[in-house]
Amino acid sequence: MTRTFLTALGAGASLVLAVGLTPAGASAAGGQKTVIELTQTGCQFLEPEGTDHGYTTTAKADCAAVNARTGEDRLAASRVMTLKPGTYVFRVTNRDVPYGLGFWIRGDGAIGRATLPSASGGGLSKGVTKDYEITLTPGDYVYSCPLNPTPDYRIRVEG
């Protein structure tokens, strides 16, 4: 697997976000798709937060309560992924959440949601990995899991 480092911005400082990236075949535009690996655990994605908080969840309501207490601070400290326009495969794994999860990437805000591409899906049982393909155009995006409520992690597409 090829490892690439993406620039990420958080709390006014430049940070580096290590994300597993691999080519995944030719895209419709003739370029390479890039695979971005993300891991879900209780109430969070590991990669943007940079740490496993060790939250235990048996139902969606558990994460809603955790995020009510900690979500705003965790999101402020999380890394913003910066990408170039192109086709990406978000490879999402449910590491240890004991109920079915999903993934949703969409434009940020009402205008972004109406004008930017979106991809979503479910069926992520414990231990399952699924791919979600999307062609990103310039703009601000968020991604999350509505079934294992997570913060809306940020992606900026520039270039």
Secondary structure, DSSP 8 states (H G I E B T S, - for coil): --EEEEEEEETTEEEEEEEEEEEEEE-TTSSEEEEEEEEEETTEEHHHHSS------SSHHHHHHHHHHHHHHHHHHS-EEEE-SEEEEEEEEE-S-SS-EEEEEEESHHHHHHHS--EEEEEE-TT-EEEEEEEE-SEEEEEE-TTTT---EEEEE--
